[in-house]
C-alpha cells in the first residue's frame, strides 16, 4: 500500500511533546467506516508547547468523504435525524446555542438593518443553516456530498453548493459577511489553508466563526467522540488562536464550553485582514 500518512503537525510544528492515546480498534460509538482491510492502528500526539493534539497513523482515509461519510454516518435516516435535532428544546440543543451565539455576536458587530450573507462550510445535516434561515439570514450551505446537497436544497430549503471547498472557484461563491465552520477544520489535514480561503471570501467588516473539539476532552479518556478516527486535530485555546492567525485572521473572541450533548468545544470569532 502506498504510504498516505498525513504529514500533520501543530502550529508549533511538532517541536516537542508526547503521545496521548493509542487505538488498536475503533472505540465504542465511532462510525464503522469501510477501511478496505487496513489494520486499525492510530495514535494522537500532543504538543508540549501549545497542547494541540493531532492524529498519527498509516491509514489511507482519502476516501472517507467521497460519498461514504454521509451514507455511513446517517444512511437513510438523514431527514429523520435533521427533524429530531431541530425539534430539541433549546436547553438540550447544541445547535440552538450556536445559532443564538452567532446571531447575538452579529447584532453587536454589524450596523442595524443588515441582513447578513452567510456561508456555512461543511453543512452536513443543515441544522445550523436551518436555524440561521429561521433567524432571517441569507444562507448558502456548502458540502462536498451530493446526498447532503440534495437534503440542503429539498429539506432545509437553503441555497446549496455541492463542492469540495478547496476546489471550488471562490469567485462563484462570495463575498459573504459571515463564514462558519462548525466542527469542520478538525477533519482536514491542513486547517490553515482552509481558514485562509474562508477569510478570502469575507466581505469588508465580516467575520469567520469556528467550532472545534477541545483537548480538555482528554480528561474523560480515549473513548471520547472528540478523538474519533475522522478527527485529524483536537485543539487547545492556544493552537486554535495560532492556527487562525497563521491563516491571516485576527482573534476577536475565543471561549470554551461544554455543550448540552456533552461535547467539549472551543468556539471562536475571527476578523479578516483589511
N, C-alpha and C positions, 0 to 999 in steps of 0.2 A: 504494500500500500504506500502511496506517495505521502511523504510527511506533510501534514497540513496543520500542525500545531500552531495556534495563534501566537504571534510574537507580541505578547501582552506586557504591559508594564503600567506603573502608576505615574502620576505627574512628577514624582521624584526620580523616575527612570530606574527603579529597582536597585537603588544603591545599597540598601541594607534591609534585613527583615528575616522572616522565617515562615515555614508552612504553618497553616492553621488546621484545616480539615482535609482528610483524605477519604475518598469514596471508592470502594470496590464493587458497589452495587447501588442501584438507584434508591434514594431514600423514600420512605412512605409518602404518598401523595404526589410525587413527581409524575408528569405525563410520560406514558410509556412510548417514547419515540422509537421509530424503527432505525436502529443504528447500523443496520446492514451487517450484523455479525461481529462488529468490533467489540473488543473487550472493554467493559465499563470500568475505567480507572481514571480518576481525576483528583486534583489537589488544588486547594486555594492557598495562595501565597500572600502574606501580609507585609506591607512595607513598614519598616521600623521607624520611619520618619513621619509620613503623612497618614499612616494607618489604613490606607486603601488596600482592598483585597482584590485579587484577580485570579482567574482560573488558569491552571497549568495542566495540560493534558496532551495526548497524542490523537485524540478522537477527531474524525472528519465530521464536522457539523455543518458543512456548507449547504446541505440540502434541507436543513431544518425548517427554513421559512419558504421553501419553494412550493407552497400549497399544503404541505403536510402539517404545518404548525396549527393553523386554524382548524383543519379537519380533525387532527388528533386531539386538540385541546377541547373543542366544542362539539365536533361531529354534527349530527342533525339537530342538535339542541341549541343552536346559536340564538334563534329568536326567543325561545323559552328562557334561556339564560339572561338575555337582554331584558326581557319583560320582568323577570324575577328581581333583577338588580334595581331597575328604575322604580319598582314598587316598594322597595325597602323604606321604612321610616327614616328621616334624616339622621337620627341618633345612631342608627345601625349601618349607615351607608358611607363608605369611603368616598364615593363619588359626590355625594351631596356636600360633604365638607370641601372637596376640591373645587366644585363649582362656586360655592359661596366664597372661598378664599380668593379665587381669581377674579370674580365679579367685584368683590369689595376692594381689591387692590386696584383694579382698573378704574373704579369710581374715583379714587383718590389720585389717579395718575393722569387721566385724560380730561379734557375740557368738557363741561356739561353739554349734553346733546349728541355726543359722538356715539355712533353705532359701530363698535369695534369689528374689524375684519380679522377673523381667527383662522389659523391653520393648525389643525391637530394632526401631528405626525405619529404614525403607528396607531391608528384609531381603533382597530380591532372590533370589539363589540359595539362601539359607538355610544356607550353610556355617557361619556363626557361630552361629545358633540351634541347629543340629545339635550343634556342639561343646559348647555350654552345656547342652543337654539331656543329652548324654553325661556331663557333669560333675555331673548331679543337680539342676540348677536348674529352677525353674518358669518356663517360657519362653512369651512371647507375641511373635509376629512381625507387624509391620505393613508393608504395601507397597500402593501405590495400584493396581498392575496385577493384573487378575483372573487372568492366567496364572500370575503369581508366587504369588498367593494359593492357587490350587489346588495348585501344586507344594509350597508350605509345609505344607499340610494333608496331602496324599496321599503325598508322598515324604519330606519332612523329619519329619513327624509331630508338629508343634507346633500350638498354638492360633494361628490366623492371623486377622488383621483386614485386610480389603481396603478401604482408605480413604485419602483424602488426609489427611495428618496435620493440616494446617491447618483442615480442615473437620470432622473427627471430633469428637464430643461427648466432652470429657475425662472426664465422669462415667461413661461406658461403658467406660473403659479402666483407670484407675488405682485406687489408687495402686500404685507399684512401688518396690522397693528399689534397683534399678539400671536406668538407661535408657542405651542405647547407640546411637550414630550413627556407624557406620563408613563413612567416605568418602561422606557424605551432605550435610553442610551446604554443601559447595562447589558443589552442584548447584542451590541455591536462590539467588534474587537477594538475599534479606534473611535472613541467618543468625541475627541477634539474636532476632527473634520466634520462630523455630523452637526455639532453645535456651531461651527464656523459657517457652514452652509445655511443653517437656520438663521443665524444672525444676518447673513447677507440678504435674506428675504424680508427683513423688517423695514417697515416704513419709518420715516423720521419720528423719533419720540416713542417708538414701540418697545416692547419687551418680550423676552423669552421666559417661559415658565417650565421648570423641570422638576420631576419627581423621580427618585431613585431609591433602591434598597439601602438601608443604613447598617453599617458594620456593628452597631450595638446589638443586632440580632444574634450575634455570636454568643451572647450570654446564655441563650437557650439551647446551645449545642448545634450539631451539624444537621439536624433534621429540619431546620427552618426553610421555608419557601424561598427566602432571600438567597439561598445557596443552591437552588436547583440548577440543573445542567445548562439551561438556556441563558443563565446569567454569567456573562464573562467577568463582570465587575460588581463589587459591593463597595459603596462609597463611605468616606468619612466627611465630616464638615470641611476639613482642610482640602481633601482631594477633590471634592465637588467644586469648591471655590477655585482651586488651581486649574482644574480642567476647563471651567468656563473662561477663566482669564486667558488661558492659552489659546482659546478659540476666539479671542477678541471681544469677549463680553465682560461687562462690569457688574460686580455683585451689588444688588440693590437690597435684597433681603434673603436670609437663609435661616431655616428653622428645622428642628427635629420634632417628630410626632409619633405617637403610637395610634394607629388608625383603629376604627371600630372593628375591623376584621382581625385585628391583632398584628398587622404588619408593622415592622419598624421602617419608617420612611424619613428621608430628607427631602425637603422641597425648597426651591429657590426661585427668585425672580432676578433676571439679569437684563441689563440695558445693552443695546447695541452701541457700537462705536460711532461717533459723529461722522 
